[in-house]
Amino acid sequence: MKKNGRAYQLTGQIGEYLVAVELGRRGYISTTFTQNVPDFDILAIDETLERTIPLQVKTIRKGGGFQSTGTKWMKIEFDGDYQIVKGKTKITNPDLIYVLVELGENYGEDKFYSLRKKQLQQLYVRNYKNWLKKHGGKKPRKPKSLHSAIGAVDLRKYENNWGILKEEK
């Protein structure tokens, strides 16, 4: 599939529906909002109808990483071309559950990683700091780039972490 706007929309939509299917298998009723709500993509309702759980879904094709902008997660200052991470940004809804979906080549090969937004922030900050440290504080190709990414290796402990839905905040 060509990487254009439509392909990215389809990837996101597929991820949302796959999460809705997985929720149904686990006894949750869910509804998707197909990218029309800014802070969440799915509402899941438990079998007692007492808990409604908003979920944010991010989806990538296999082999990619989950991309973001560093300043969404951390305070970054520049000293010329050198970057200094000055701590985490204050994020809204730190307990919001994110389900990150890595689409497999075939149905059933998809991977799901479930964690809270504050845990996701920790991963982005750690990876960003490590990348800068590895390169002496300066991004080699584009020193002003704020690009940040995490991959499956960073998320391994959150794979199939559907129990998070039953945890209290």
N, C-alpha and C positions, 0 to 999 in steps of 0.2 A: 504494500500500500504506500502510495506517495505521501511524503510528509508535508501536508498542507493543512490549512485551517480545518477542512472537513475531516481529514484523517485524525487530527488531534481531538476533535469533537467526538468522533466515533469511538476512539480509544477511551475517552472519559466516560462516554455513555455505556460502553460494554462493561467497564469496571464497575460502574454503579449497579447495573443489573446483575452482574455476577455476585456482588456483595448482597444484594437483595435475595438472591437465590440461596446463598449460604445462610443468611439470617432465617429464611423460611425453613431450611433443614434443621435449624436449631430451635424451632418453635416460636420464632418471633414473627409478628406481622410487620411488614415494612412498606413504606411508600417512598418512591424516589421523586426528586424535584427537578431532575435533568438540568442541572446547572442554572437554575433560576433563583436560588436562594444564596446570598453571599457567604454565610457562615457554616452551612451544612448542606449535604446532598441527600441524606436519607434520614427518615425518622423510623425507629424500630420500637415496637411496643411489645412488652413481655406478655407471657400467657395469663398473668393475673390482671392485666390491663391497668396496673398501678404505676408502672414505670414507662416513661417515654424517653428514648435515648436518641439524641441527635448524633449523626455520624458524618464526618467529612471523608470523602473518598478521593484518592489521587491514584492515577493509573499510568503505567508505562508499558511499553512493549518490551519483551524479553531482551536482556542484554544491556539495557540502558540503566541509568541511575535516576533517582528522584531529584530533580533540579529545583533550585530556589534561588532567591536573592538573599545574600548574607544579611543585609540590613533589616530584613523581615524578622530575623531571629536574634541579632546582636548589634551592639553599638560598635561601629568601625570608624576609626580616625585615620587620616593620612598624614604622613610626614614625607612630603615629596611623593615618590612612587612606593614608599613602604607603608604597609597597613598595620594598624595596631587594634586588636580587639579589646574594647574597654568594658566588656561585660555583656550580659543578656539584655535584650529589650524587654519591656513590659508587654506581655502578650495578653490579648483578651481570651477569655474562656480557656485557661490552661488545662482544665480537665476534659475538654472536648476530646472525644475518641476519633482518631484518624485510622482509617483502614487503607493501607497502601497496597495496591494490586499490581503484581507483575504478570502480565499476560503471557501465557505459554504459547508455543507454536500451535497446539491443538487443545480442544476443549478438555478440561480435566487436568491440564498441566499448569494451571494458574497458581500463583502463590499469593497468600494474603498475610499481611503484617498488621497487627492491631496494637496501637499504643496511644497514650494520651499526648496531647499537643505539647505539654511541657517536657515530655520525654523526647519527642521529636526535636524540639528546640535544643536540648542537650546534645543530641547527635549532630545536628548541623553546626553548632558552635564548636564541638570537639573536632570535627572533621576540618572545619575552616582553619582553626588554630593550628592543627597538625600540618595542613597544607602549607600555611605560611611559614611555620617553623622549618619545614623541610626545604623551603626555598629562601631562607634567610629574611623572611618578612616581606618579600616582594614577589608578586605573581610574575612568572617568567615571560609569558607571551603578551599579556595585557595587564599591566600593573594596576590599572584603575578598575579592573573587573571586580564585581561583587558576587560573581557566580559561586554558588555553593551546591554541593551534591552529597547524597548518601546512597549507598548501594545495598544489595542483598546481604553482603557480609556484615554490614553495620546493623542490619535488622534481624539477623538470624534468631535472636532470643525472643522476638515478637511474632515469629511465624506461627500461624494458626492459633493465635492468642485470643480465641473467642471467649475465654473465661472473663476477659476484661468487661464484658457486657454485664456480668453479674456483680462486679465489684462496686462497692460504694465509693464515692469520690473522696 
